[in-house]
């Protein structure tokens, strides 16, 4: 029983390390290292993506291509809050994040709240679901047409 508990705690620690690595490498723009945290069969999901935007990216190549396409548009000036919520499943972690930032091209404020669910498999990120308010992004881009075109 003790070895099972220590295995569970080791898995929980690895899940936490992956989430922390995800956040640190992404914030530093180190996408080549960041993508190494992902499982080959990974899925990046945006469950609240508006019509006209993809709600999922499947596989490391697709995820990396998407992330490269978004690079340099939004500058995160400050992370105001990070809350970690371990799950009863040691391979799952929920993260709440509040950021303050701005659009790089226009300087328009971009303050966003995120709830992210990390699911790990084989010691890597297997599924990542990000819940955020697309209306904040649409407004910061100057409307739906501009947002969809970006």
Beta strands, then each sheet from edge to edge (+ up, - down):
strand 1: 38-45
strand 2: 56-58
strand 3: 74-86
strand 4: 92-103
strand 5: 109-121
strand 6: 124-132
sheet 1: 2+ 1- 6- 5+ 4- 3+
end
